[in-house]
Amino acid sequence: MLVAQRKRAGLTQAALADRIGRVQPVIAAIEVGSRRVDVVELIQIASEIGLDIHSTIDELMATPLTDDE
């Protein structure tokens, strides 16, 4: 979800990282699921890539958790 929207926004991982005050490896880790985001980061990322945060949260809430989470 985040990767596709970031690409639609025309941003590289490095550009997105710069916009939210992080480094590129942080964005890479978020995108592959090896790092969780906090609410503040999610809001920042969503704002930068044009993602509707309300719809995103609704979609995440509708997704069942796995044993790994």
mmCIF file as Biopython writes it, N, C-alpha, C and O atoms, coordinates in Angstrom:
data_model
#
loop_
_atom_site.group_PDB
_atom_site.id
_atom_site.type_symbol
_atom_site.label_atom_id
_atom_site.label_alt_id
_atom_site.label_comp_id
_atom_site.label_asym_id
_atom_site.label_entity_id
_atom_site.label_seq_id
_atom_site.pdbx_PDB_ins_code
_atom_site.Cartn_x
_atom_site.Cartn_y
_atom_site.Cartn_z
_atom_site.occupancy
_atom_site.B_iso_or_equiv
_atom_site.auth_seq_id
_atom_site.auth_asym_id
_atom_site.pdbx_PDB_model_num
ATOM 1   N N  . MET A ? 1  ? 0.819   -1.186  0.000  1.0 0.0 1  A 1 
ATOM 2   C CA . MET A ? 1  ? 0.000   0.000   0.000  1.0 0.0 1  A 1 
ATOM 3   C C  . MET A ? 1  ? 0.869   1.260   0.000  1.0 0.0 1  A 1 
ATOM 4   O O  . MET A ? 1  ? 0.675   2.148   -0.830 1.0 0.0 1  A 1 
ATOM 5   N N  . LEU A ? 2  ? 1.830   1.338   0.932  1.0 0.0 2  A 1 
ATOM 6   C CA . LEU A ? 2  ? 2.662   2.531   1.014  1.0 0.0 2  A 1 
ATOM 7   C C  . LEU A ? 2  ? 3.592   2.667   -0.180 1.0 0.0 2  A 1 
ATOM 8   O O  . LEU A ? 2  ? 3.795   3.770   -0.688 1.0 0.0 2  A 1 
ATOM 9   N N  . VAL A ? 3  ? 4.155   1.561   -0.630 1.0 0.0 3  A 1 
ATOM 10  C CA . VAL A ? 3  ? 5.090   1.607   -1.766 1.0 0.0 3  A 1 
ATOM 11  C C  . VAL A ? 3  ? 4.384   2.136   -3.008 1.0 0.0 3  A 1 
ATOM 12  O O  . VAL A ? 3  ? 4.878   3.049   -3.669 1.0 0.0 3  A 1 
ATOM 13  N N  . ALA A ? 4  ? 3.234   1.561   -3.318 1.0 0.0 4  A 1 
ATOM 14  C CA . ALA A ? 4  ? 2.500   1.972   -4.516 1.0 0.0 4  A 1 
ATOM 15  C C  . ALA A ? 4  ? 2.127   3.447   -4.447 1.0 0.0 4  A 1 
ATOM 16  O O  . ALA A ? 4  ? 2.273   4.172   -5.431 1.0 0.0 4  A 1 
ATOM 17  N N  . GLN A ? 5  ? 1.654   3.890   -3.307 1.0 0.0 5  A 1 
ATOM 18  C CA . GLN A ? 5  ? 1.253   5.299   -3.175 1.0 0.0 5  A 1 
ATOM 19  C C  . GLN A ? 5  ? 2.465   6.221   -3.227 1.0 0.0 5  A 1 
ATOM 20  O O  . GLN A ? 5  ? 2.394   7.302   -3.812 1.0 0.0 5  A 1 
ATOM 21  N N  . ARG A ? 6  ? 3.578   5.807   -2.622 1.0 0.0 6  A 1 
ATOM 22  C CA . ARG A ? 6  ? 4.796   6.623   -2.693 1.0 0.0 6  A 1 
ATOM 23  C C  . ARG A ? 6  ? 5.235   6.792   -4.146 1.0 0.0 6  A 1 
ATOM 24  O O  . ARG A ? 6  ? 5.602   7.886   -4.575 1.0 0.0 6  A 1 
ATOM 25  N N  . LYS A ? 7  ? 5.188   5.686   -4.894 1.0 0.0 7  A 1 
ATOM 26  C CA . LYS A ? 7  ? 5.582   5.752   -6.303 1.0 0.0 7  A 1 
ATOM 27  C C  . LYS A ? 7  ? 4.618   6.609   -7.105 1.0 0.0 7  A 1 
ATOM 28  O O  . LYS A ? 7  ? 5.045   7.361   -7.981 1.0 0.0 7  A 1 
ATOM 29  N N  . ARG A ? 8  ? 3.308   6.508   -6.816 1.0 0.0 8  A 1 
ATOM 30  C CA . ARG A ? 8  ? 2.327   7.367   -7.500 1.0 0.0 8  A 1 
ATOM 31  C C  . ARG A ? 8  ? 2.601   8.836   -7.220 1.0 0.0 8  A 1 
ATOM 32  O O  . ARG A ? 8  ? 2.368   9.699   -8.066 1.0 0.0 8  A 1 
ATOM 33  N N  . ALA A ? 9  ? 3.099   9.104   -6.017 1.0 0.0 9  A 1 
ATOM 34  C CA . ALA A ? 9  ? 3.426   10.488  -5.646 1.0 0.0 9  A 1 
ATOM 35  C C  . ALA A ? 9  ? 4.733   10.952  -6.285 1.0 0.0 9  A 1 
ATOM 36  O O  . ALA A ? 9  ? 5.105   12.119  -6.170 1.0 0.0 9  A 1 
ATOM 37  N N  . GLY A ? 10 ? 5.429   10.031  -6.963 1.0 0.0 10 A 1 
ATOM 38  C CA . GLY A ? 10 ? 6.668   10.389  -7.647 1.0 0.0 10 A 1 
ATOM 39  C C  . GLY A ? 10 ? 7.851   10.571  -6.723 1.0 0.0 10 A 1 
ATOM 40  O O  . GLY A ? 10 ? 8.788   11.305  -7.037 1.0 0.0 10 A 1 
ATOM 41  N N  . LEU A ? 11 ? 7.807   9.893   -5.566 1.0 0.0 11 A 1 
ATOM 42  C CA . LEU A ? 11 ? 8.880   10.036  -4.584 1.0 0.0 11 A 1 
ATOM 43  C C  . LEU A ? 11 ? 9.721   8.772   -4.492 1.0 0.0 11 A 1 
ATOM 44  O O  . LEU A ? 11 ? 9.201   7.659   -4.570 1.0 0.0 11 A 1 
ATOM 45  N N  . THR A ? 12 ? 11.006  8.954   -4.326 1.0 0.0 12 A 1 
ATOM 46  C CA . THR A ? 12 ? 11.887  7.839   -3.997 1.0 0.0 12 A 1 
ATOM 47  C C  . THR A ? 12 ? 11.844  7.655   -2.478 1.0 0.0 12 A 1 
ATOM 48  O O  . THR A ? 12 ? 11.346  8.513   -1.749 1.0 0.0 12 A 1 
ATOM 49  N N  . GLN A ? 13 ? 12.370  6.533   -2.022 1.0 0.0 13 A 1 
ATOM 50  C CA . GLN A ? 13 ? 12.463  6.341   -0.580 1.0 0.0 13 A 1 
ATOM 51  C C  . GLN A ? 13 ? 13.290  7.448   0.056  1.0 0.0 13 A 1 
ATOM 52  O O  . GLN A ? 13 ? 12.943  7.956   1.122  1.0 0.0 13 A 1 
ATOM 53  N N  . ALA A ? 14 ? 14.379  7.818   -0.597 1.0 0.0 14 A 1 
ATOM 54  C CA . ALA A ? 14 ? 15.260  8.869   -0.063 1.0 0.0 14 A 1 
ATOM 55  C C  . ALA A ? 14 ? 14.540  10.210  0.028  1.0 0.0 14 A 1 
ATOM 56  O O  . ALA A ? 14 ? 14.687  10.929  1.016  1.0 0.0 14 A 1 
ATOM 57  N N  . ALA A ? 15 ? 13.766  10.546  -0.992 1.0 0.0 15 A 1 
ATOM 58  C CA . ALA A ? 15 ? 13.038  11.820  -0.988 1.0 0.0 15 A 1 
ATOM 59  C C  . ALA A ? 15 ? 11.984  11.844  0.115  1.0 0.0 15 A 1 
ATOM 60  O O  . ALA A ? 15 ? 11.834  12.844  0.817  1.0 0.0 15 A 1 
ATOM 61  N N  . LEU A ? 16 ? 11.257  10.741  0.262  1.0 0.0 16 A 1 
ATOM 62  C CA . LEU A ? 16 ? 10.258  10.667  1.326  1.0 0.0 16 A 1 
ATOM 63  C C  . LEU A ? 16 ? 10.925  10.767  2.691  1.0 0.0 16 A 1 
ATOM 64  O O  . LEU A ? 16 ? 10.453  11.487  3.571  1.0 0.0 16 A 1 
ATOM 65  N N  . ALA A ? 17 ? 12.012  10.049  2.859  1.0 0.0 17 A 1 
ATOM 66  C CA . ALA A ? 17 ? 12.740  10.090  4.129  1.0 0.0 17 A 1 
ATOM 67  C C  . ALA A ? 17 ? 13.165  11.515  4.464  1.0 0.0 17 A 1 
ATOM 68  O O  . ALA A ? 17 ? 13.008  11.968  5.598  1.0 0.0 17 A 1 
ATOM 69  N N  . ASP A ? 18 ? 13.697  12.209  3.485  1.0 0.0 18 A 1 
ATOM 70  C CA . ASP A ? 18 ? 14.131  13.590  3.689  1.0 0.0 18 A 1 
ATOM 71  C C  . ASP A ? 18 ? 12.965  14.480  4.109  1.0 0.0 18 A 1 
ATOM 72  O O  . ASP A ? 18 ? 13.108  15.331  4.986  1.0 0.0 18 A 1 
ATOM 73  N N  . ARG A ? 19 ? 11.823  14.279  3.483  1.0 0.0 19 A 1 
ATOM 74  C CA . ARG A ? 19 ? 10.641  15.109  3.791  1.0 0.0 19 A 1 
ATOM 75  C C  . ARG A ? 19 ? 10.118  14.892  5.206  1.0 0.0 19 A 1 
ATOM 76  O O  . ARG A ? 19 ? 9.534   15.802  5.794  1.0 0.0 19 A 1 
ATOM 77  N N  . ILE A ? 20 ? 10.320  13.692  5.763  1.0 0.0 20 A 1 
ATOM 78  C CA . ILE A ? 20 ? 9.803   13.441  7.118  1.0 0.0 20 A 1 
ATOM 79  C C  . ILE A ? 20 ? 10.920  13.392  8.166  1.0 0.0 20 A 1 
ATOM 80  O O  . ILE A ? 20 ? 10.683  13.030  9.318  1.0 0.0 20 A 1 
ATOM 81  N N  . GLY A ? 21 ? 12.124  13.756  7.759  1.0 0.0 21 A 1 
ATOM 82  C CA . GLY A ? 21 ? 13.226  13.837  8.717  1.0 0.0 21 A 1 
ATOM 83  C C  . GLY A ? 21 ? 13.794  12.494  9.140  1.0 0.0 21 A 1 
ATOM 84  O O  . GLY A ? 21 ? 14.255  12.333  10.270 1.0 0.0 21 A 1 
ATOM 85  N N  . ARG A ? 22 ? 13.756  11.539  8.234  1.0 0.0 22 A 1 
ATOM 86  C CA . ARG A ? 22 ? 14.324  10.217  8.509  1.0 0.0 22 A 1 
ATOM 87  C C  . ARG A ? 22 ? 15.374  9.920   7.444  1.0 0.0 22 A 1 
ATOM 88  O O  . ARG A ? 22 ? 15.613  10.738  6.555  1.0 0.0 22 A 1 
ATOM 89  N N  . VAL A ? 23 ? 15.998  8.749   7.538  1.0 0.0 23 A 1 
ATOM 90  C CA . VAL A ? 23 ? 16.949  8.311   6.514  1.0 0.0 23 A 1 
ATOM 91  C C  . VAL A ? 23 ? 16.301  7.224   5.673  1.0 0.0 23 A 1 
ATOM 92  O O  . VAL A ? 23 ? 15.361  6.565   6.116  1.0 0.0 23 A 1 
ATOM 93  N N  . GLN A ? 24 ? 16.805  7.039   4.460  1.0 0.0 24 A 1 
ATOM 94  C CA . GLN A ? 24 ? 16.208  6.090   3.514  1.0 0.0 24 A 1 
ATOM 95  C C  . GLN A ? 24 ? 16.047  4.682   4.071  1.0 0.0 24 A 1 
ATOM 96  O O  . GLN A ? 24 ? 15.013  4.061   3.825  1.0 0.0 24 A 1 
ATOM 97  N N  . PRO A ? 25 ? 17.023  4.143   4.812  1.0 0.0 25 A 1 
ATOM 98  C CA . PRO A ? 25 ? 16.824  2.773   5.333  1.0 0.0 25 A 1 
ATOM 99  C C  . PRO A ? 25 ? 15.591  2.631   6.246  1.0 0.0 25 A 1 
ATOM 100 O O  . PRO A ? 25 ? 15.018  1.546   6.350  1.0 0.0 25 A 1 
ATOM 101 N N  . VAL A ? 26 ? 15.194  3.710   6.895  1.0 0.0 26 A 1 
ATOM 102 C CA . VAL A ? 26 ? 13.987  3.661   7.727  1.0 0.0 26 A 1 
ATOM 103 C C  . VAL A ? 26 ? 12.761  3.446   6.847  1.0 0.0 26 A 1 
ATOM 104 O O  . VAL A ? 26 ? 11.894  2.635   7.172  1.0 0.0 26 A 1 
ATOM 105 N N  . ILE A ? 27 ? 12.691  4.166   5.744  1.0 0.0 27 A 1 
ATOM 106 C CA . ILE A ? 27 ? 11.554  4.012   4.822  1.0 0.0 27 A 1 
ATOM 107 C C  . ILE A ? 27 ? 11.559  2.602   4.238  1.0 0.0 27 A 1 
ATOM 108 O O  . ILE A ? 27 ? 10.508  1.969   4.135  1.0 0.0 27 A 1 
ATOM 109 N N  . ALA A ? 28 ? 12.729  2.111   3.857  1.0 0.0 28 A 1 
ATOM 110 C CA . ALA A ? 28 ? 12.834  0.751   3.312  1.0 0.0 28 A 1 
ATOM 111 C C  . ALA A ? 28 ? 12.330  -0.270  4.323  1.0 0.0 28 A 1 
ATOM 112 O O  . ALA A ? 28 ? 11.586  -1.183  3.966  1.0 0.0 28 A 1 
ATOM 113 N N  . ALA A ? 29 ? 12.727  -0.124  5.572  1.0 0.0 29 A 1 
ATOM 114 C CA . ALA A ? 29 ? 12.311  -1.063  6.619  1.0 0.0 29 A 1 
ATOM 115 C C  . ALA A ? 29 ? 10.800  -1.001  6.846  1.0 0.0 29 A 1 
ATOM 116 O O  . ALA A ? 29 ? 10.164  -2.034  7.053  1.0 0.0 29 A 1 
ATOM 117 N N  . ILE A ? 30 ? 10.231  0.186   6.811  1.0 0.0 30 A 1 
ATOM 118 C CA . ILE A ? 30 ? 8.779   0.335   6.958  1.0 0.0 30 A 1 
ATOM 119 C C  . ILE A ? 30 ? 8.067   -0.366  5.810  1.0 0.0 30 A 1 
ATOM 120 O O  . ILE A ? 30 ? 7.096   -1.095  6.015  1.0 0.0 30 A 1 
ATOM 121 N N  . GLU A ? 31 ? 8.566   -0.134  4.596  1.0 0.0 31 A 1 
ATOM 122 C CA . GLU A ? 31 ? 7.906   -0.686  3.418  1.0 0.0 31 A 1 
ATOM 123 C C  . GLU A ? 31 ? 7.961   -2.211  3.355  1.0 0.0 31 A 1 
ATOM 124 O O  . GLU A ? 31 ? 7.036   -2.831  2.831  1.0 0.0 31 A 1 
ATOM 125 N N  . VAL A ? 32 ? 9.008   -2.822  3.868  1.0 0.0 32 A 1 
ATOM 126 C CA . VAL A ? 32 ? 9.081   -4.289  3.842  1.0 0.0 32 A 1 
ATOM 127 C C  . VAL A ? 32 ? 8.482   -4.913  5.099  1.0 0.0 32 A 1 
ATOM 128 O O  . VAL A ? 32 ? 8.398   -6.136  5.206  1.0 0.0 32 A 1 
ATOM 129 N N  . GLY A ? 33 ? 8.067   -4.084  6.045  1.0 0.0 33 A 1 
ATOM 130 C CA . GLY A ? 33 ? 7.402   -4.585  7.235  1.0 0.0 33 A 1 
ATOM 131 C C  . GLY A ? 33 ? 8.315   -5.002  8.367  1.0 0.0 33 A 1 
ATOM 132 O O  . GLY A ? 33 ? 7.863   -5.629  9.325  1.0 0.0 33 A 1 
ATOM 133 N N  . SER A ? 34 ? 9.599   -4.667  8.276  1.0 0.0 34 A 1 
ATOM 134 C CA . SER A ? 34 ? 10.508  -5.034  9.362  1.0 0.0 34 A 1 
ATOM 135 C C  . SER A ? 34 ? 10.581  -3.951  10.441 1.0 0.0 34 A 1 
ATOM 136 O O  . SER A ? 34 ? 11.236  -4.133  11.468 1.0 0.0 34 A 1 
ATOM 137 N N  . ARG A ? 35 ? 9.912   -2.839  10.202 1.0 0.0 35 A 1 
ATOM 138 C CA . ARG A ? 35 ? 9.836   -1.768  11.195 1.0 0.0 35 A 1 
ATOM 139 C C  . ARG A ? 35 ? 8.417   -1.233  11.223 1.0 0.0 35 A 1 
ATOM 140 O O  . ARG A ? 35 ? 7.836   -0.916  10.185 1.0 0.0 35 A 1 
ATOM 141 N N  . ARG A ? 36 ? 7.878   -1.140  12.402 1.0 0.0 36 A 1 
ATOM 142 C CA . ARG A ? 36 ? 6.541   -0.570  12.562 1.0 0.0 36 A 1 
ATOM 143 C C  . ARG A ? 36 ? 6.631   0.948   12.598 1.0 0.0 36 A 1 
ATOM 144 O O  . ARG A ? 36 ? 7.659   1.519   12.963 1.0 0.0 36 A 1 
ATOM 145 N N  . VAL A ? 37 ? 5.548   1.578   12.218 1.0 0.0 37 A 1 
ATOM 146 C CA . VAL A ? 37 ? 5.500   3.042   12.285 1.0 0.0 37 A 1 
ATOM 147 C C  . VAL A ? 37 ? 4.636   3.456   13.454 1.0 0.0 37 A 1 
ATOM 148 O O  . VAL A ? 37 ? 3.673   2.776   13.808 1.0 0.0 37 A 1 
ATOM 149 N N  . ASP A ? 38 ? 4.990   4.580   14.047 1.0 0.0 38 A 1 
ATOM 150 C CA . ASP A ? 38 ? 4.100   5.108   15.077 1.0 0.0 38 A 1 
ATOM 151 C C  . ASP A ? 38 ? 3.086   6.023   14.400 1.0 0.0 38 A 1 
ATOM 152 O O  . ASP A ? 38 ? 3.182   6.289   13.202 1.0 0.0 38 A 1 
ATOM 153 N N  . VAL A ? 39 ? 2.139   6.489   15.155 1.0 0.0 39 A 1 
ATOM 154 C CA . VAL A ? 39 ? 1.046   7.290   14.594 1.0 0.0 39 A 1 
ATOM 155 C C  . VAL A ? 39 ? 1.562   8.575   13.960 1.0 0.0 39 A 1 
ATOM 156 O O  . VAL A ? 39 ? 1.094   8.975   12.894 1.0 0.0 39 A 1 
ATOM 157 N N  . VAL A ? 40 ? 2.511   9.214   14.602 1.0 0.0 40 A 1 
ATOM 158 C CA . VAL A ? 40 ? 3.051   10.468  14.070 1.0 0.0 40 A 1 
ATOM 159 C C  . VAL A ? 40 ? 3.721   10.211  12.716 1.0 0.0 40 A 1 
ATOM 160 O O  . VAL A ? 40 ? 3.503   10.965  11.768 1.0 0.0 40 A 1 
ATOM 161 N N  . GLU A ? 41 ? 4.533   9.155   12.618 1.0 0.0 41 A 1 
ATOM 162 C CA . GLU A ? 41 ? 5.179   8.821   11.349 1.0 0.0 41 A 1 
ATOM 163 C C  . GLU A ? 41 ? 4.150   8.493   10.278 1.0 0.0 41 A 1 
ATOM 164 O O  . GLU A ? 41 ? 4.287   8.924   9.133  1.0 0.0 41 A 1 
ATOM 165 N N  . LEU A ? 42 ? 3.124   7.737   10.641 1.0 0.0 42 A 1 
ATOM 166 C CA . LEU A ? 42 ? 2.091   7.377   9.675  1.0 0.0 42 A 1 
ATOM 167 C C  . LEU A ? 42 ? 1.407   8.618   9.116  1.0 0.0 42 A 1 
ATOM 168 O O  . LEU A ? 42 ? 1.167   8.716   7.912  1.0 0.0 42 A 1 
ATOM 169 N N  . ILE A ? 43 ? 1.102   9.548   9.979  1.0 0.0 43 A 1 
ATOM 170 C CA . ILE A ? 43 ? 0.463   10.790  9.542  1.0 0.0 43 A 1 
ATOM 171 C C  . ILE A ? 43 ? 1.397   11.580  8.634  1.0 0.0 43 A 1 
ATOM 172 O O  . ILE A ? 43 ? 0.961   12.111  7.612  1.0 0.0 43 A 1 
ATOM 173 N N  . GLN A ? 44 ? 2.675   11.665  8.992  1.0 0.0 44 A 1 
ATOM 174 C CA . GLN A ? 44 ? 3.649   12.383  8.171  1.0 0.0 44 A 1 
ATOM 175 C C  . GLN A ? 44 ? 3.790   11.727  6.793  1.0 0.0 44 A 1 
ATOM 176 O O  . GLN A ? 44 ? 3.756   12.405  5.766  1.0 0.0 44 A 1 
ATOM 177 N N  . ILE A ? 45 ? 3.947   10.418  6.787  1.0 0.0 45 A 1 
ATOM 178 C CA . ILE A ? 45 ? 4.109   9.689   5.528  1.0 0.0 45 A 1 
ATOM 179 C C  . ILE A ? 45 ? 2.870   9.862   4.660  1.0 0.0 45 A 1 
ATOM 180 O O  . ILE A ? 45 ? 2.971   10.170  3.472  1.0 0.0 45 A 1 
ATOM 181 N N  . ALA A ? 46 ? 1.709   9.662   5.257  1.0 0.0 46 A 1 
ATOM 182 C CA . ALA A ? 46 ? 0.457   9.790   4.510  1.0 0.0 46 A 1 
ATOM 183 C C  . ALA A ? 46 ? 0.322   11.177  3.897  1.0 0.0 46 A 1 
ATOM 184 O O  . ALA A ? 46 ? -0.091  11.314  2.746  1.0 0.0 46 A 1 
ATOM 185 N N  . SER A ? 47 ? 0.665   12.187  4.652  1.0 0.0 47 A 1 
ATOM 186 C CA . SER A ? 47 ? 0.578   13.561  4.154  1.0 0.0 47 A 1 
ATOM 187 C C  . SER A ? 47 ? 1.504   13.777  2.960  1.0 0.0 47 A 1 
ATOM 188 O O  . SER A ? 47 ? 1.119   14.417  1.981  1.0 0.0 47 A 1 
ATOM 189 N N  . GLU A ? 48 ? 2.698   13.256  3.038  1.0 0.0 48 A 1 
ATOM 190 C CA . GLU A ? 48 ? 3.689   13.456  1.972  1.0 0.0 48 A 1 
ATOM 191 C C  . GLU A ? 48 ? 3.370   12.678  0.696  1.0 0.0 48 A 1 
ATOM 192 O O  . GLU A ? 48 ? 3.716   13.118  -0.400 1.0 0.0 48 A 1 
ATOM 193 N N  . ILE A ? 49 ? 2.716   11.532  0.830  1.0 0.0 49 A 1 
ATOM 194 C CA . ILE A ? 49 ? 2.447   10.716  -0.364 1.0 0.0 49 A 1 
ATOM 195 C C  . ILE A ? 49 ? 1.000   10.821  -0.836 1.0 0.0 49 A 1 
ATOM 196 O O  . ILE A ? 49 ? 0.601   10.144  -1.783 1.0 0.0 49 A 1 
ATOM 197 N N  . GLY A ? 50 ? 0.215   11.671  -0.175 1.0 0.0 50 A 1 
ATOM 198 C CA . GLY A ? 50 ? -1.164  11.889  -0.603 1.0 0.0 50 A 1 
ATOM 199 C C  . GLY A ? 50 ? -2.095  10.737  -0.276 1.0 0.0 50 A 1 
ATOM 200 O O  . GLY A ? 50 ? -3.022  10.445  -1.031 1.0 0.0 50 A 1 
ATOM 201 N N  . LEU A ? 51 ? -1.850  10.087  0.842  1.0 0.0 51 A 1 
ATOM 202 C CA . LEU A ? 51 ? -2.660  8.950   1.262  1.0 0.0 51 A 1 
ATOM 203 C C  . LEU A ? 51 ? -3.716  9.430   2.257  1.0 0.0 51 A 1 
ATOM 204 O O  . LEU A ? 51 ? -3.393  10.141  3.208  1.0 0.0 51 A 1 
ATOM 205 N N  . ASP A ? 52 ? -4.971  9.045   2.044  1.0 0.0 52 A 1 
ATOM 206 C CA . ASP A ? 52 ? -6.044  9.409   2.964  1.0 0.0 52 A 1 
ATOM 207 C C  . ASP A ? 52 ? -5.897  8.574   4.234  1.0 0.0 52 A 1 
ATOM 208 O O  . ASP A ? 52 ? -6.162  7.372   4.233  1.0 0.0 52 A 1 
ATOM 209 N N  . ILE A ? 53 ? -5.478  9.216   5.300  1.0 0.0 53 A 1 
ATOM 210 C CA . ILE A ? 53 ? -5.170  8.514   6.550  1.0 0.0 53 A 1 
ATOM 211 C C  . ILE A ? 53 ? -6.392  7.821   7.130  1.0 0.0 53 A 1 
ATOM 212 O O  . ILE A ? 53 ? -6.273  6.739   7.705  1.0 0.0 53 A 1 
ATOM 213 N N  . HIS A ? 54 ? -7.558  8.426   6.989  1.0 0.0 54 A 1 
ATOM 214 C CA . HIS A ? 54 ? -8.775  7.828   7.544  1.0 0.0 54 A 1 
ATOM 215 C C  . HIS A ? 54 ? -9.122  6.525   6.827  1.0 0.0 54 A 1 
ATOM 216 O O  . HIS A ? 54 ? -9.433  5.524   7.472  1.0 0.0 54 A 1 
ATOM 217 N N  . SER A ? 55 ? -9.072  6.536   5.517  1.0 0.0 55 A 1 
ATOM 218 C CA . SER A ? 55 ? -9.343  5.315   4.747  1.0 0.0 55 A 1 
ATOM 219 C C  . SER A ? 55 ? -8.292  4.255   5.024  1.0 0.0 55 A 1 
ATOM 220 O O  . SER A ? 55 ? -8.605  3.067   5.100  1.0 0.0 55 A 1 
ATOM 221 N N  . THR A ? 56 ? -7.052  4.682   5.175  1.0 0.0 56 A 1 
ATOM 222 C CA . THR A ? 56 ? -5.965  3.746   5.449  1.0 0.0 56 A 1 
ATOM 223 C C  . THR A ? 56 ? -6.172  3.053   6.786  1.0 0.0 56 A 1 
ATOM 224 O O  . THR A ? 56 ? -6.004  1.838   6.887  1.0 0.0 56 A 1 
ATOM 225 N N  . ILE A ? 57 ? -6.530  3.803   7.797  1.0 0.0 57 A 1 
ATOM 226 C CA . ILE A ? 57 ? -6.764  3.208   9.117  1.0 0.0 57 A 1 
ATOM 227 C C  . ILE A ? 57 ? -7.965  2.267   9.064  1.0 0.0 57 A 1 
ATOM 228 O O  . ILE A ? 57 ? -7.925  1.186   9.652  1.0 0.0 57 A 1 
ATOM 229 N N  . ASP A ? 58 ? -9.030  2.662   8.371  1.0 0.0 58 A 1 
ATOM 230 C CA . ASP A ? 58 ? -10.190 1.777   8.224  1.0 0.0 58 A 1 
ATOM 231 C C  . ASP A ? 58 ? -9.783  0.467   7.562  1.0 0.0 58 A 1 
ATOM 232 O O  . ASP A ? 58 ? -10.209 -0.607  7.986  1.0 0.0 58 A 1 
ATOM 233 N N  . GLU A ? 59 ? -8.959  0.557   6.524  1.0 0.0 59 A 1 
ATOM 234 C CA . GLU A ? 59 ? -8.498  -0.638  5.821  1.0 0.0 59 A 1 
ATOM 235 C C  . GLU A ? 59 ? -7.628  -1.512  6.730  1.0 0.0 59 A 1 
ATOM 236 O O  . GLU A ? 59 ? -7.764  -2.735  6.739  1.0 0.0 59 A 1 
ATOM 237 N N  . LEU A ? 60 ? -6.744  -0.881  7.486  1.0 0.0 60 A 1 
ATOM 238 C CA . LEU A ? 60 ? -5.887  -1.641  8.404  1.0 0.0 60 A 1 
ATOM 239 C C  . LEU A ? 60 ? -6.707  -2.313  9.507  1.0 0.0 60 A 1 
ATOM 240 O O  . LEU A ? 60 ? -6.415  -3.442  9.902  1.0 0.0 60 A 1 
ATOM 241 N N  . MET A ? 61 ? -7.712  -1.629  9.991  1.0 0.0 61 A 1 
ATOM 242 C CA . MET A ? 61 ? -8.561  -2.192  11.050 1.0 0.0 61 A 1 
ATOM 243 C C  . MET A ? 61 ? -9.355  -3.390  10.549 1.0 0.0 61 A 1 
ATOM 244 O O  . MET A ? 61 ? -9.690  -4.282  11.329 1.0 0.0 61 A 1 
ATOM 245 N N  . ALA A ? 62 ? -9.656  -3.418  9.265  1.0 0.0 62 A 1 
ATOM 246 C CA . ALA A ? 62 ? -10.435 -4.519  8.673  1.0 0.0 62 A 1 
ATOM 247 C C  . ALA A ? 62 ? -9.558  -5.729  8.336  1.0 0.0 62 A 1 
ATOM 248 O O  . ALA A ? 62 ? -10.070 -6.795  7.992  1.0 0.0 62 A 1 
ATOM 249 N N  . THR A ? 63 ? -8.229  -5.558  8.436  1.0 0.0 63 A 1 
ATOM 250 C CA . THR A ? 63 ? -7.316  -6.639  8.099  1.0 0.0 63 A 1 
ATOM 251 C C  . THR A ? 63 ? -7.015  -7.467  9.338  1.0 0.0 63 A 1 
ATOM 252 O O  . THR A ? 63 ? -6.542  -6.927  10.338 1.0 0.0 63 A 1 
ATOM 253 N N  . PRO A ? 64 ? -7.282  -8.778  9.289  1.0 0.0 64 A 1 
ATOM 254 C CA . PRO A ? 64 ? -7.010  -9.604  10.462 1.0 0.0 64 A 1 
ATOM 255 C C  . PRO A ? 64 ? -5.512  -9.675  10.763 1.0 0.0 64 A 1 
ATOM 256 O O  . PRO A ? 64 ? -4.689  -9.725  9.849  1.0 0.0 64 A 1 
ATOM 257 N N  . LEU A ? 65 ? -5.172  -9.680  12.037 1.0 0.0 65 A 1 
ATOM 258 C CA . LEU A ? 65 ? -3.786  -9.813  12.457 1.0 0.0 65 A 1 
ATOM 259 C C  . LEU A ? 65 ? -3.360  -11.274 12.332 1.0 0.0 65 A 1 
ATOM 260 O O  . LEU A ? 65 ? -4.168  -12.192 12.469 1.0 0.0 65 A 1 
ATOM 261 N N  . THR A ? 66 ? -2.076  -11.458 12.071 1.0 0.0 66 A 1 
ATOM 262 C CA . THR A ? 66 ? -1.514  -12.817 12.038 1.0 0.0 66 A 1 
ATOM 263 C C  . THR A ? 66 ? -0.830  -13.081 13.373 1.0 0.0 66 A 1 
ATOM 264 O O  . THR A ? 66 ? -0.714  -12.178 14.201 1.0 0.0 66 A 1 
ATOM 265 N N  . ASP A ? 67 ? -0.387  -14.288 13.581 1.0 0.0 67 A 1 
ATOM 266 C CA . ASP A ? 67 ? 0.297   -14.637 14.813 1.0 0.0 67 A 1 
ATOM 267 C C  . ASP A ? 67 ? 1.594   -13.861 15.007 1.0 0.0 67 A 1 
ATOM 268 O O  . ASP A ? 67 ? 2.052   -13.679 16.135 1.0 0.0 67 A 1 
ATOM 269 N N  . ASP A ? 68 ? 2.192   -13.399 13.893 1.0 0.0 68 A 1 
ATOM 270 C CA . ASP A ? 68 ? 3.444   -12.651 13.960 1.0 0.0 68 A 1 
ATOM 271 C C  . ASP A ? 68 ? 3.266   -11.258 14.522 1.0 0.0 68 A 1 
ATOM 272 O O  . ASP A ? 68 ? 4.227   -10.645 14.986 1.0 0.0 68 A 1 
ATOM 273 N N  . GLU A ? 69 ? 2.058   -10.759 14.485 1.0 0.0 69 A 1 
ATOM 274 C CA . GLU A ? 69 ? 1.815   -9.374  14.894 1.0 0.0 69 A 1 
ATOM 275 C C  . GLU A ? 69 ? 1.337   -9.383  16.285 1.0 0.0 69 A 1 
ATOM 276 O O  . GLU A ? 69 ? 1.064   -8.324  16.850 1.0 0.0 69 A 1 
#
